[in-house]
Amino acid sequence: MAKKKVSIVIPAYNERDNVEELARRLQGVFAENSNYDFEAIIVENGSQDDSFDKLQAVAAQDDRFKIIQLARNFRMDGGLTAGMNFASGDAVVIMTADLQDPPELITKFIAKWEEGYENVYGIVTRRVGTSALRRFNSQMFYLVANKLTNGMIPRNVSDFRLVDRRVYNVINSMRERNRFIRGLFAWVGFKSIGIEHERPPRVAGVSGAHTLKVIDLALKGIFAHSYVPLKFISIIGVVTSALSLLALIALVIKAVFWGVPFSGFGTIVALMLMMFGFFSTMLGLVAEYIGLIYEEVKQRPNYVVRRTIGLSGHPDALEATSQE
C-alpha cells in the first residue's frame, strides 16, 4: 500500500539565519513519521538576503525540499497561494519559516487528520518574546474579526495548520485577489479541530511583521470576509438623522416659548466638526471596499514565479506564474 504524502508549504522572507535550523527540525519530523512521504515546498518570497542560496544548498542535500522563488515579495498570503498551487500531497501543512510555528506539532496534526479531521489548526495560547503592542494588536484583531464575521474566524487561530487535499483544492480553485488565507480556510468549512500551543520566539533574524503591515493585513482580512462595516454606515446615518430631528424639534419649541438664544456658537461648530469626522470615516470605509473591488477587477495574479527547484509546473499555477 502506497504511503500517504504530506506537503509542507513555508513562505520565507529574509530568513537566512533560520533556513538550516528549519530544515534540520523538519527532517526530524520526517524521521518521526516515516510511514508518510513528505515534501517541503519553501517559497522564497523576494528576500533581500541570501536566503535563496541557503535554500538551494538544503535542496541539493535533501530532495524532499523543493524551492519556489518568487519575482518579488508577494506577502504571506501570496507565498502560501504559490506553495499550495504546487503542492501534491494528500494533505498540506502551512507554517512560517521563523520557527514560531513549531514543526514538531505536525505529528499531532497528522494524528488528528487520521482521525478524520480535514482542517487541523493551531490555537496560540501564549506568544513568547513578542512586544506588548504586538500582543495587543493580535488580541484586538481576533476580537474584532470574530465579532464582525459572526464567529467564522476563531480567536487566536494562526495560519499554522494541516488541511486535507479536498480543502486546499477548494482554496486553490478560488480566484479572488484579496486573499486572507486564514479566513478562506474558515469560510470553506469542513471538519475542523484546533490544537493549543505556545508560540515561541523567533530562533534568529528580525520579524518583518511591523505594526502598520499587521494592521493593513488585519483590515484587509476583515473587509474581505465581512460586510458589517458597511452596515454601520446606514445605522449611523439613521441614528444621526433621528438625533438631528429631535434636536430641531427641541430648538423650535425653545424658540417659541423662550426665544432664540445666540449663545452656543462653539457647541455648534464642535458638532459640525464631529459630523464631518463621522462622514469622513464612513467614506473611508467605502473607499476600502472600492479598493478591494479595484484589485479584483484588474485580475492580476497573486504571485509571479521566477524559478523553481525540484518542482514541475502545476496546471492551476501556470495561469498566474512566469517560470524560467
C-alpha positions as CSV (number, residue, x, y, z in Angstrom):
1,M,0.0,0.0,0.0
2,A,1.4,3.4,-1.0
3,K,2.3,5.8,1.7
4,K,0.2,9.0,2.1
5,K,2.1,12.1,1.2
6,V,2.2,15.3,3.2
7,S,3.3,18.6,1.6
8,I,4.6,21.3,3.8
9,V,4.3,24.9,2.4
10,I,6.6,27.5,4.0
11,P,6.9,31.1,2.8
12,A,10.3,32.6,3.6
13,Y,11.3,36.2,3.5
14,N,14.8,37.2,4.7
15,E,15.2,34.0,6.7
16,R,18.8,33.2,6.0
17,D,19.6,32.6,9.7
18,N,16.7,30.2,10.1
19,V,16.9,28.1,7.0
20,E,19.3,25.4,8.2
21,E,17.6,25.0,11.6
22,L,14.2,24.8,9.9
23,A,15.5,22.0,7.6
24,R,17.1,20.1,10.5
25,R,13.9,20.2,12.6
26,L,11.7,19.2,9.6
27,Q,14.0,16.3,8.9
28,G,13.4,15.2,12.5
29,V,9.6,15.3,11.8
30,F,10.1,13.3,8.6
31,A,12.0,10.6,10.6
32,E,9.4,10.5,13.3
33,N,6.7,9.9,10.8
34,S,8.5,7.5,8.5
35,N,5.2,5.9,7.4
36,Y,4.4,9.0,5.4
37,D,6.1,10.6,2.4
38,F,7.0,14.3,2.7
39,E,7.8,17.2,0.5
40,A,8.7,20.7,1.9
41,I,7.9,23.4,-0.5
42,I,9.7,26.6,0.6
43,V,8.6,29.7,-1.1
44,E,11.4,32.3,-1.3
45,N,9.3,35.4,-1.2
46,G,11.5,38.0,-2.8
47,S,14.2,38.1,0.0
48,Q,16.8,40.7,0.1
49,D,19.4,38.5,1.7
50,D,21.0,35.2,0.6
51,S,18.0,33.0,1.7
52,F,17.7,31.6,-1.8
53,D,21.4,30.4,-1.8
54,K,20.9,28.7,1.5
55,L,17.7,27.1,0.3
56,Q,19.5,25.8,-2.8
57,A,22.1,24.2,-0.6
58,V,19.4,22.5,1.5
59,A,17.6,21.2,-1.6
60,A,20.9,19.9,-3.0
61,Q,21.4,17.7,0.1
62,D,17.8,16.5,0.5
63,D,15.5,16.2,-2.5
64,R,12.4,16.3,-0.3
65,F,13.0,20.1,-0.1
66,K,11.5,21.9,-3.1
67,I,12.1,25.6,-3.8
68,I,9.9,28.3,-5.4
69,Q,11.5,31.7,-5.9
70,L,9.0,34.5,-6.5
71,A,9.8,37.5,-8.6
72,R,9.3,39.9,-5.6
73,N,7.7,39.8,-2.2
74,F,4.0,38.9,-2.5
75,R,3.5,38.9,1.2
76,M,2.5,35.9,3.3
77,D,-0.8,35.0,1.6
78,G,0.8,35.3,-1.9
79,G,3.6,32.9,-0.8
80,L,1.0,30.5,0.7
81,T,-1.0,30.6,-2.5
82,A,2.0,29.8,-4.6
83,G,3.1,26.9,-2.4
84,M,-0.4,25.3,-2.3
85,N,-0.7,25.6,-6.1
86,F,2.4,23.4,-6.5
87,A,1.6,21.0,-3.6
88,S,0.8,17.4,-4.5
89,G,0.2,15.8,-1.1
90,D,-2.8,14.1,0.4
91,A,-2.6,16.9,2.9
92,V,-0.8,20.2,3.2
93,V,0.7,21.8,6.2
94,I,1.3,25.6,6.1
95,M,3.7,27.2,8.5
96,T,6.2,30.1,8.8
97,A,9.9,29.8,8.3
98,D,10.9,31.7,11.5
99,L,10.1,28.5,13.6
100,Q,7.5,30.3,15.7
101,D,5.3,27.6,14.3
102,P,6.9,24.5,16.0
103,P,7.5,21.8,13.3
104,E,7.2,19.1,16.0
105,L,3.4,19.9,16.2
106,I,3.0,18.5,12.7
107,T,3.0,15.0,14.2
108,K,-0.1,15.9,16.3
109,F,-1.7,17.5,13.2
110,I,-1.3,14.3,11.3
111,A,-2.8,12.2,14.1
112,K,-5.9,14.4,14.1
113,W,-6.1,14.2,10.3
114,E,-6.0,10.4,10.6
115,E,-9.0,10.6,13.0
116,G,-11.0,12.2,10.2
117,Y,-10.5,15.9,10.7
118,E,-9.9,17.8,7.4
119,N,-8.7,21.2,8.9
120,V,-6.4,20.9,11.9
121,Y,-5.3,24.3,13.0
122,G,-3.1,25.7,15.8
123,I,-4.5,27.8,18.5
124,V,-1.9,30.2,20.1
125,T,-2.4,30.3,23.9
126,R,0.7,32.4,24.6
127,R,3.1,34.5,22.4
128,V,6.6,34.3,23.9
129,G,9.1,37.1,23.0
130,T,6.7,39.5,21.3
131,S,6.1,43.1,22.4
132,A,3.1,44.2,24.4
133,L,2.0,46.3,21.3
134,R,2.1,43.2,19.0
135,R,0.2,41.1,21.5
136,F,-2.4,43.9,21.9
137,N,-2.7,44.2,18.1
138,S,-3.3,40.4,17.8
139,Q,-5.9,40.3,20.5
140,M,-7.8,43.3,19.0
141,F,-7.7,41.8,15.5
142,Y,-9.1,38.5,16.7
143,L,-11.8,40.1,18.8
144,V,-13.0,42.4,16.0
145,A,-12.7,39.8,13.3
146,N,-14.6,37.2,15.4
147,K,-17.4,39.6,16.1
148,L,-17.7,41.0,12.6
149,T,-17.7,37.6,11.0
150,N,-20.2,36.1,13.4
151,G,-17.5,33.8,14.9
152,M,-16.4,32.5,11.5
153,I,-12.7,33.4,12.2
154,P,-11.9,31.8,15.6
155,R,-9.9,33.7,18.1
156,N,-6.1,33.1,18.4
157,V,-6.0,30.8,15.4
158,S,-2.9,31.2,13.2
159,D,-2.2,30.2,9.7
160,F,-0.2,27.2,11.0
161,R,-2.4,24.1,10.2
162,L,-2.8,20.9,8.3
163,V,-5.6,20.6,5.7
164,D,-6.8,17.7,3.6
165,R,-6.3,17.7,-0.1
166,R,-10.1,18.4,-0.6
167,V,-9.7,21.6,1.5
168,Y,-6.7,23.0,-0.2
169,N,-8.1,22.1,-3.7
170,V,-11.1,24.3,-2.9
171,I,-8.9,27.1,-1.8
172,N,-6.8,26.8,-5.0
173,S,-9.9,27.0,-7.1
174,M,-10.8,30.4,-5.7
175,R,-9.6,33.2,-7.9
176,E,-10.1,36.2,-5.7
177,R,-7.1,38.5,-5.5
178,N,-7.5,39.8,-1.9
179,R,-6.7,36.6,-0.2
180,F,-6.7,36.2,3.5
181,I,-5.9,32.5,3.7
182,R,-6.8,32.1,7.3
183,G,-10.3,33.5,6.6
184,L,-10.7,31.3,3.5
185,F,-10.0,28.2,5.4
186,A,-12.6,29.2,8.0
187,W,-15.1,30.1,5.2
188,V,-14.9,26.8,3.3
189,G,-15.8,24.8,6.5
190,F,-15.0,21.0,6.5
191,K,-14.5,19.0,9.7
192,S,-12.2,21.1,11.8
193,I,-10.4,21.0,15.2
194,G,-7.9,23.2,17.0
195,I,-4.7,22.2,18.9
196,E,-3.4,24.6,21.5
197,H,0.3,25.5,21.6
198,E,2.6,28.3,22.8
199,R,4.2,30.4,20.1
200,P,7.9,30.5,20.8
201,P,10.2,33.5,19.9
202,R,12.0,33.6,16.6
203,V,15.1,31.4,16.5
204,A,17.0,34.1,14.7
205,G,16.6,37.2,12.5
206,V,14.2,40.1,12.7
207,S,10.4,39.9,12.2
208,G,9.1,41.7,9.1
209,A,5.6,41.9,10.7
210,H,5.7,45.5,11.7
211,T,2.7,47.2,13.3
212,L,1.5,49.0,10.2
213,K,1.8,46.0,8.0
214,V,-0.1,43.9,10.5
215,I,-2.9,46.4,10.8
216,D,-3.1,46.6,7.0
217,L,-3.4,42.9,6.7
218,A,-5.9,42.7,9.5
219,L,-8.1,45.4,7.9
220,K,-8.0,43.6,4.5
221,G,-8.9,40.3,6.2
222,I,-11.9,41.8,7.9
223,F,-13.1,43.7,4.9
224,A,-12.7,40.6,2.7
225,H,-14.9,38.5,5.0
226,S,-17.4,40.9,6.5
227,Y,-19.9,43.5,5.3
228,V,-20.7,44.6,8.8
229,P,-18.7,47.9,8.5
230,L,-20.8,48.9,5.5
231,K,-23.9,48.2,7.6
232,F,-22.6,50.6,10.2
233,I,-22.8,53.4,7.7
234,S,-26.6,53.0,7.4
235,I,-27.0,52.6,11.1
236,I,-25.0,55.7,11.9
237,G,-26.9,57.6,9.2
238,V,-30.3,56.7,10.6
239,V,-29.2,57.4,14.2
240,T,-27.7,60.8,13.2
241,S,-30.8,61.8,11.3
242,A,-33.0,60.9,14.2
243,L,-30.9,62.8,16.7
244,S,-30.9,65.8,14.3
245,L,-34.7,65.7,14.0
246,L,-35.1,65.6,17.8
247,A,-32.6,68.4,18.3
248,L,-34.5,70.5,15.7
249,I,-37.9,69.9,17.4
250,A,-36.3,70.9,20.7
251,L,-34.9,74.1,19.3
252,V,-38.2,75.0,17.7
253,I,-40.0,74.5,21.0
254,K,-37.4,76.5,22.8
255,A,-37.6,79.3,20.3
256,V,-41.4,79.5,20.5
257,F,-41.5,79.7,24.3
258,W,-38.2,81.1,25.4
259,G,-36.9,83.0,22.4
260,V,-33.8,82.4,20.3
261,P,-30.6,82.5,22.3
262,F,-27.5,83.4,20.4
263,S,-25.0,81.6,22.6
264,G,-23.6,78.2,21.8
265,F,-21.6,79.0,18.7
266,G,-18.7,76.8,19.9
267,T,-21.1,73.9,20.5
268,I,-22.5,74.2,17.0
269,V,-19.0,74.3,15.5
270,A,-18.0,71.2,17.5
271,L,-21.0,69.3,16.4
272,M,-20.3,70.2,12.8
273,L,-16.8,69.0,13.1
274,M,-17.9,65.8,14.7
275,M,-20.3,65.2,11.9
276,F,-17.6,65.8,9.3
277,G,-15.4,63.3,11.1
278,F,-18.2,60.7,11.0
279,F,-18.8,61.3,7.3
280,S,-15.0,61.1,6.5
281,T,-14.8,57.8,8.4
282,M,-17.8,56.4,6.5
283,L,-16.3,57.5,3.2
284,G,-13.0,55.8,4.3
285,L,-14.8,52.5,4.8
286,V,-16.5,52.7,1.4
287,A,-13.1,53.6,-0.1
288,E,-11.6,50.4,1.4
289,Y,-14.2,48.2,-0.2
290,I,-13.9,50.1,-3.5
291,G,-10.1,49.4,-3.3
292,L,-10.8,45.7,-2.9
293,I,-13.1,45.7,-5.9
294,Y,-10.5,47.6,-7.9
295,E,-7.9,44.9,-7.1
296,E,-10.3,42.1,-8.2
297,V,-11.3,43.9,-11.4
298,K,-7.6,44.2,-12.5
299,Q,-7.3,40.4,-12.4
300,R,-3.6,40.4,-11.7
301,P,-2.0,37.2,-10.4
302,N,-1.5,36.6,-6.7
303,Y,2.2,35.8,-7.4
304,V,4.8,35.5,-10.1
305,V,7.3,32.7,-10.1
306,R,10.9,33.5,-11.1
307,R,12.2,29.9,-10.9
308,T,11.6,26.6,-9.2
309,I,13.8,23.8,-7.9
310,G,12.6,20.2,-7.8
311,L,9.1,21.1,-9.0
312,S,7.2,20.9,-12.2
313,G,4.6,23.4,-13.3
314,H,1.2,23.0,-11.8
315,P,-1.8,23.4,-14.2
316,D,-3.5,25.9,-11.8
317,A,-0.3,27.8,-11.2
318,L,0.5,28.3,-14.8
319,E,-2.3,30.8,-15.1
320,A,-0.6,33.0,-12.6
321,T,3.1,32.4,-12.9
322,S,6.1,33.1,-15.1
323,Q,8.7,30.5,-14.9
324,E,12.3,30.1,-16.1
